[in-house]
């Protein structure tokens, strides 16, 4: 049986939220790493750490939100 309009809208909302959350988390951690590199003069190590931590945190958030879709 097909989903109702409300279920489809809810699932679409969770899908958009998961994608936006993944992007925002990675971007925020990259920005933080870049800022710390400028402050401490450790280029590019904090940026690399920000990418890794942001990707891990973003992936966790993405999986958590996308699991609500189904």
Buried (B, 14 or more C-beta within 10 A) or exposed (E): EEEEEEEEEBBEEBBEBBBEBBEEBBEBBBEBBBEBBEEEEBEEEBBBBBBEBBBEBBEEBBEEBBEEEE
